């Protein structure tokens, strides 16, 4: 019975947290109070549901309890009517026919406001939209819980003092603001896809949260090509998650993975979303990345990978988004298409790129091309350099194995 109740509360937390917090933030005008009351509602569920049973509509029950707690607290604040709201809803709120009148969407845009650092945006989104505890958010960013608690508090205070409006952006700035939101979601996804440090390669909890956010954004903004493309990219990439590590914990490259373990359902969804995005206009950054992932997903085996297509897509992506990491990925694809010497030549200009100075995948890519060319001493040095820059245990074991094989 206890396990069933715990599971019901956990399911309600996953499904209802963002909606509850968003509704209370709008109705109370106080983000901190809203968060506190939602937490108390879930704590009450753990006490009441074992006695009275799980309600037919858990979300409605939680909303009623949280709202009552909020009203009780507001009544106790004698100076409530004289205080400034912590969240300012200045200006007109979009109407339902605009397709953006959703409390959760307002909450996401508030957490991802450009006035906040990207680090704060991602932390707030995980805490307030996804409902992760402060400790879980701290572990996601590899900091202590007190440090993350202070960081979240500063971000909330900035929302209050800067009077960041609790609303969706006006139409003229919507595109720019959506791009910020998508970058935050992508940051969460990337952190889950390959954990920066720790014993596991994949953080499935963060992957799931990022996918939840992507699906929510697509539900709320179904006509946005970038939103559709970004969700497609996450689905196509995460479809390979279960095949990236062997049963004994070894990192498996694309060439070694059992493709029957790839999630066919996610690949199908991702490809459909990519088509949907491409129908709406010229491909953007996420559409091109999703197209690269789709090219890998559609190849029946490693030998059938269309490296000509992938190189061409990376070249288009670099024109649109001239990132050093894109240049690195293009160089690796060139090496796959034209051979290790061509790959090394393409990597050479990137060795002086400041943004890649501590990026382990540059050294790892050089090491692999050097290994293929039989330049053992240089390859060993490159693997050792990559090891110094790598903190993920699974990736470190892979690099050590490659180094030992020399």
N, C-alpha and C positions, 0 to 999 in steps of 0.2 A: 504493500500500500504506500509506504513512504517513498519507495523508488518511483512509483507511478506519479505521485504528487510532485516529486522533484523534477521528473521529466516534463510534466505539464507546465510547471512554472518556468523551466528552462525554455520550453517551446514558446510560451507566451512572451518571455523576455526577448527572444530572438525576433518574434513577429511584431510585437507591440511597442517595444521600447521607444523607437524613434518617433512613432506617431504620438504616443503619450507625452513624451517630453516636448515635442513641437506644439501640441495643443495647449499644454500648460504654460509654456513660455509665451504663447500669444495671449492667453487669457489673463495671466498674472502680470505680464510685463517684467518678469524677474527670472532670469535664466538660472541663477543659483537656487532660488526657491523651487522652481520647477523640477530641477534635478533632484533635490532633496525629497520632494513629495513623491516623485516617481519611485525612488529607491524605497521609501517607506511603504508604498503600495505593494511592491513586490515582497517586502519583508512581511507585510500583513498576509499576503497570499500563502506564504509558507506556514503561517500560524492558523489561518482560518480554513483553508481548503482541506487539510486533513480531517477536520471536524465536520464541515458542512458539505464537502465534496467540491469537485471542480465545477465552476459555473458553466452554463451552456454557452455564454459569451464572455470568455475571460477578459477580452479587451475592454468591454463595457464595464465589467466589474472593477478592473484596475483603474479605469478612467474615473469612475465615481469615487473610489477611495482616495485617489491622488487629488482630485479636485476638492473633495471635502477637507483633506489635510491642508491644502493650500488656502482655502477660505478661512479655516480656523486660524491659520497663522496670520493671514492678512487682518483678521479682526483684532488679533492681539497687538498689531502694530498701530499704536494710536496715531502715529504721524504718517501713516501710509499715504493719505491723500495729499500730503505736502511734499513727499519725497519725489525725486526725479526717477522715472522708470529706468531700469537697468538696460532694457532693450527698447529702442525708440522706433516706433512705427510711423515715421513721418512720410508724408506723401500718400498717394493712392495705392491701395493694395489691388493687384490684378484680380479681375473678376473671373468666375469659373469658366466663362466662355473663352478666356485667354488660354486655357489649358495649363496654366502655371499656378493656379490658386490652390496650393497644397502646403499645409503646415510643415511637412517634412522637407519639402523643397526649400522653403524659407530657412529652415534650420540648417540645411546643408550650405546654402549660400552665406549664411551668417558665419558658420564655422570656417568657411573658405574665403573670407573677405580679404582683399589684397592688402589691407592695413596690417594684417597679421603675417608673421614669417611663415614660410611653407612648413617648417617644423611644427609650429604652433597649430597651423591649419590641420595638418594630418593628425596630430595628437587630439585636438578638439573633436575632429570628425570621428575618430575611433571611440572617444569617451562618450560624446553626446549623441551621435547619430547611430553608432553601432552598439553602444551600451557596454563596452569593455570597462572593466574596473581600472582604477588608476594603476594598480600593480601590473595588470595585463598590458596596458599601454606602455608602461615603463619597460617591461621586458621586450616589447616590440621594437623599442628604440635604444635598447641596451644601456639604460640608465637606471639609477636607484629609484625606488618608489617615492621617497621624499623629494628627490629632484624633479620627478615628473609631476608630483602634486603641486610643487611651487610653480612649475612651468604652466600648468593648466590654470592655476589661480591667476597668474599674470595675464594670460590670454583672456580670461573672462573679465578681468578688471579693464583691460584695454578695450574690450567691446563696450563696457559701460562708460569709461571716461571719454573714448573717442565717439561715443554715441553712434555706434555702428547700427544702421537700421535693420530691424528684423523683418525682412521682406525679400521678395525676388527682385532682381535688378530691373530697371526700366528697359524697354525693348532696344534702345539705342546702345546700351552697354551689355546686353545679355551675352553676345558672342564672346566678348573678352572675359566676362566673369565665368562663363561655362568652361572656358579653357583652363582657368585656375582650378575649378572643381575637378576637372578630368585629370589634371596633373597630380592632384592630391590622391585621387583614387588610384592612379597608376603607381604612385609612390608606395601606397599601401600594398598594392598587388606585387610590385617588384620585391619589396621586403619579404613578402611571403613566398614568392617563387624561388628565390635563393636567399636564405637567411644570411645576413652579414656575418654572423658569428653563431657559435653554439654547436650542439652535437648533431642536429638534423639539417639536411639540405633544404627541405621544404617546410614552411610554416603554414600548415593547412588551415589553421584558424584565421590567419590573415588573408590567405587566398579566398576563403569562404566569405569573409567580411567584404573584401573588395568586390567580389562577384555580386554579393547582395546589394552593395551600393550601385554597381553598374546596372543591375536589373531595375533597381528603384528609379534611377535616373532615366532609364529607357521607358519605364512605365509613365513617368511624369512628363517626359519630354520626347515623345515618340517620333517627332518630326525632325529632330536634330541629327544630322548626318554624323557629326563627330561623336555624339553619345552612342549611336548605333555601332560605329566603327570601333570605338574604344571597348565596348562590351564584346564585340566580335574578337578583338585582339586578345582579351583576357580569356575568353572561352577556348579559342584555338590554342593558346599557349598552355593553359592549365590542363587541357585534355591529355597532355603528356606526363602529368605530374607523377602518376603511379608507376611509370616505367623508367623514371630517371635514376632510381637507386635499386641495386640488386638486392635479393633477399639477405645477403650477408653484409649489406651496408655500403657496397661500392658504388661510386658515381659512374653512371653509364652515359656515354656520349650518344648523340643522335644515331650514329652509325652502329651502335651496339644495342639499341633499345628494341624490345619486343613490341612491335607496333600493334599486335593484337590486344595489348594492354591499354592502348590509347582509348580515351572515352569517345566512342563514335557519336553518341548523342550530342556531346558538347561540340564536336567538330561540325556536325550538321547544323546546329544552331548558329555557330560562329560564321559558317559560310553563308547562311541565309541572311544574317545581319549585315555581313559585308556587302552582299548584293544589294540589300536595302539601302545601305549608305551610298554606294556608288551610283545608284539611280538618282540620287538627289543632287549630283553635281560632281565637279572634279575632285579626285581623291585628296584628302588632307593627310596630315601626319599619321593619324591612327589608322586610316584606311590602308595606307601603304604598308605600315607595319603588319596589319592584319593580313594583307595580301601575301606578305612574305611567310607568315605563319601558315596561311592556307596552302601555299605552295609546298611547304614541308609536309603538311597534313595529307595532301592529296597524293603524294608520292607513295607507291606501293612498297618501296624499299629504299634503302640508302643509295644504292647504285642508280636508281631511277630519278634521283633528285635533279630538278631542272635548275642547275646553277647559272645558266645564261639568264633565265628569267629572274632569279634572285639577285644577281648582280645588277641587272637593269632596274629592279625595284629599289635597291639600295642607292643607286645613282640618282633616281628621281627623289628619293627621300632626303638625300643629302642636299639637293638643291632647295628643297622646301624647308628643311630643318638641319642646317649645317652644324651638327653636333659632333664632337670628337669621337663619341661612342659609335655614332652611325658610321663615321669614317673607318673606325676599327672593324666594325662588322662587315663593311664593304670589302676591306682588305682581306679578311678571312674568307669571304665568299669568292673573291678573286683567286685566292690560293687554292680553293677547292676546285675552281673551274680551270685554271691555267697552270696549276702546279705550285709547289712550295717556294720556288725561287721568285715567282711573280707575287706570291703572298708576302714574302719578306721585303721585296722592293716596295710594295704598297704600305707596309707597316713602317718603313724607315722614316718617313717624314713625321710620323706620330710620336717618335721617341723624344722629341723636344717639346711636345704639347704639354703645357703645365697642368691642364685638367686631367691628364692621364698619368701624372707622375706617381700616384699611389694606387692606380687602377690595376689589380693583379692580372686581369684578363689580357692586357697587352703583353706582359711578360710571358704568360702561359701560351699565347698564340705564337709568339716568336719562338719559344722553346719547342713547340710541336713542329713548326716548319723546319727549324734547324735539325731536329731529330730525324725527320724524314729525309733530309739531305745528307745525313751521316756526319754532321758537324757536332760530334759528341761533346767536346769541351765547352763550346759556346752554348749548346743546348742545356748542359748541366748548370751553367751560370744563370741562364734565363729561368730555369725551373727553381733554382735557389732564390732568385729575386722574387718570383711569384709567391713562393712559400712565405717569405718575410711579410708580404702584403696581404696574405690570406688568413682569415680568422675562423672560417667555417671548417669544422672538423672533417666533414665528408670530402670537401674540396682539397683539404690538406693531405688526406690519405691518398687521394688520386694523384696529386702532384708528387708525393713521396714515392709512390709506385712507379710513376713514369721516370723519376730521377733514378730510382734503383735499377730500372730496366736498362739504363744506359751502360 
